Amino acid sequence: MCAYLELTKPRISLLFAITGLAALVLEGSLRTPWILVLAIFLVGGSANSFNQYFERDIDAQMERTAKKRPLPLQKISPLSALSFSIGIGVIGLGMLFQWGSLLASLLGLFTILFYSFFYTLWLKPRTPYNIVIGGAAGAMGPLIAWAAATGTLSWEPLMMFLIVFFWTPPHFWALALYHKEDYKKVSLPMLTLVKGDETTRKQIFYYSLVLVPISLSLFLSHALSVWYVLSALGLGSIFVWFSFRLYSEKTLLLARRLFGYSIVYLMLLFLVIILDGLS
């Protein structure tokens, strides 16, 4: 069972679900929407499971994945992984349709297809900006949640979508900096390999600068207070500080630290939205 859970990339899927929960809280009509949060987790988990199924040969060659993921370790057969990916995807989409809306289930289906097929099979092997475009899939949680609660979309979930969308490139490019040789080994055209480390560090810094005002724009929602603004500004300033240090000092240690902090940043930012929205 643990091996199947690992197929979903549980930490990533949990973060995906938390961004959805934040949207539900901000929308305000559902205070304990655990059925929808589970559905969003399953949708994200299905997309991640498909990703591991399609990249099982690549994962077996990369040092950071070969000894961690269940398919390279042969804990699960490819057929079982494919069946699991389809199964939890169907369940998640069914839950979104039953307890949410048709729009929510369609957005969930788009997320799975976009990440699993378009990003994994077509985009990732072809362009160094794969993660910029492909990051749209990981940012869909708030849109799915809002659509599930209301049957429509609004500017609030769109701004939350943009927060995750602009967070994704610096998060993954930091990872690509200190796993550059891994990506080179499997011939994936990551930005570090195609444009070089200097361009990658510069892009990380630029994206972090854009991320801060986007996160602050959520204050326009009547559900959030000045505490959100202070929190978003503080968390964002640390993100920019790490990015600037990485750009100026150019060390792999700082790339690792930025990658680690980026996860903390997004988790805390959306937890602040949840807590402030509930207060």
N, C-alpha and C positions, 0 to 999 in steps of 0.2 A: 504493500500500500504506500509506503514512503517513497518508493521508486516512481510510482504513478504521480504522487504529489510533486515530486521533483520535475516531472515533465511540464508542469504548469508554470515553472519558475515562480514558486509561491510568493517570494518577496516582491517580485515585480507585479504579479497579479493582485497581491494584497494592496500595493500602492495604487494600482489601477482602480480597485474597488473603493479605496479611501477617497480618491478624487471624485468618484461618483457619489459617495455618501455626503461629501461636502456640498455638492450641488443640490442634493435632496434637502439638506438642512437649510441651505440658503433659500431654496424655493419656499419652504415653510409649511407645506401641506401634509407632509409625512414625517412624523417625529421618530418613529421606530421602524424604518423601512428595511429590515434585515433581509427579507425575501428578495428584494431588488438588489441589495448589496451582494448577496450570494450569487444572483444571476449575473451580475457584472463581473464578479470574480471568475465565474465559469466561462464567460465569453473571453475574458483575457487569458484564462488558463488554456482554453482551446486554441487560441491563436499562438500562444507560446509552445504548446505541445506540437502543433503542426510544424512550427519553426524548427523544433528539435528533430522531428521526424525527417524533414527535408534536408537538414544540415547534419545528419548523423555521420556521414563520411568526413565532412569538414571538421566536426567536433572531435572525431577520433584522432585527427592530426594536430590539433591545437593543444598546447600544454595546459592552458587555463580551463579547458573543457574535457579533455580526454579522461581525466581521473575523477571527474565530478558528476558528469551527466549520465543518466541511466542507460541510454542506448550504446554509447561507446563502451561502457562497462558491462554490457550484455546482461543487465538486470531485467530488461524487458525486450521482447522481440519487436522488430519493426511493425509487424502486423498488429500486435497488441497495442503499440503506441498509436498507430493510425486509427484503430477502432476506438481507443480512449479519446483521442482528439475529436473525432466525429461525435462520439456519444455525449461528452460534456458540452460540446458546442450546441448540439440539438436541445439538450436539457436547458441550458442557459437561455437560448433564444426563445424556447417555449415558455419559460418563466417570465421573460420580459413581455411576451405577447399576452400571457394570461393575467399577470398582475400589474402590467404596465400599459403599453400601447403598441399599436402596429409600427409606429415610427421608431419607437425604442428598439424593437426587434429587428427592423431593417438597418438601423444604425449599428446594431450589434453584429449583424451579418456582414455589413460592409467592413467592420473592424477585423473580423476573422479572415475574410477573403483578401482584404488589402494587405494585411501583415503577412499572412501565410503564403499567399501566392504572388502578389505583385511585388511586395518588398523582398521576401526571402528568395524567390526563384528568379525574378527579373531585375529588380532595381539594385539589390545589394552587390551582385557580381559585375555591374556595368558602370556605375558612377561613384566618384568619391563623395558626392553629396547624397548618398543613399539614405543616411540617417536623418538628413534634413527633411526629405520628402516622406520617408517611412515613419518619421516621428509622429505623423498625424494619427497613426493607428493607436499609439500609446497615449494620445491626448484625448481620446474619444469618451473616456469615462464620464465626465461631467455632462456631455451632450446626451449620452444614452440615458443617464439618470434623470435629467430634466425632462426629456421626452417621455420617459416612463411615468413621471409624476403628472405631467400636464398635457401630453399629447402634442406639444409644440416645442419650439425653441425660443431662446431669448438672448439678450446680450450678456447676461451674467455667466451662463455656461460657456458662451463663446469666449469670454475673457479667461475663464479657467482653462479652456482648451488651449488658448494661446500661451498661458503660463507654462503648461506642460510641453507644448510644441517648441517654445524657445529655450526651455530648460534642457530638452533632450540632446541637441548637438553638443553643447559643452560637456554634458555628463558622459556621453559615449566617446567623444574625441579625447577626453582625459584618459579614458580606458585605453583607447587606441594608441596613445603616446607610449604607455609603458608595456603594451603588448604588441608593439610594432612588428617584431620578428614573427610572432604567431600569425598575424595577418599576411605577412609576406610569404610565409611558408605555404599558405593555401591560396595565394594569388587573389586575395580580395582587395579591390581598389580603394582602400580607406584613404582619407584625406592626408594622413601622415605619410603614406607611401607615394601618392600621386603629386601632392602639392608641397610636401615637406613639413617638418616639425614647426618651423618658424611661422608659416601660414596657418597651421593648425592652432598654435598658441594665440595668434592674433585673432582668429575667428572665435575662439573660446572667449576671449576678452570682450569682443564686440557683442556677442550674444548675451553675455552676462550683463552688459550695460543696458541692453534693450529689455531684458527680463525684469528689471526693477520697476520701471514706470508701468509696465503692463500689470504687474502684481498689485501696484498701488491703485490702479484704476478700479479695482473691486470695491474700494471705499464708497464709490457712488451708489452701491447697493444699500438700501435703508436697513438691511439686516445686520450690517457690520458697523463696528464702532471705531473710535480713534485708536483703540488697542490693537486692532488689526493693522492699521497704518504703521504704528510704531514697530510692531512685530515684523511686518513685511519689509520695512525699511532696514531694520537691524539685520534680519536674515539675508536680505539682498546685498547689503553693504559688505557682509562677510564673504559672500559669493564673489562679488567684484574684487575684493581684496585678494582672495586666493587666486583669482584669474589673472590679476595684474602681477602678482608675485611670480606666477608660473610664466607669464610672458617676459618678465624682466630677468628672472633668475635661471629659467630654463633647466630645471632639474626633474628627473623622473619621480623623486620623492614628493615634490609638490604636485605632480600630476596625480599620484596616488591619493594624496590628501584632498585634492580638489574633487576627485571622483567620490571619495568617501563622504565628504561634506555635502556634495550635491544631493545624495540620497537623503541625508539628514535634513537638508534645506527643504526639499519638496514635501517630505513627511511632516515636518513641523509646520510649514506654511499652511497645508491643508488641514492639519489638526487645529490650528488657530482659527481657520474659517469655521470649522465644525463647532468648536467651543464658543467662539464669539457669536455665531449664529444661533446657538441654543440659549445663550444668556439673556 
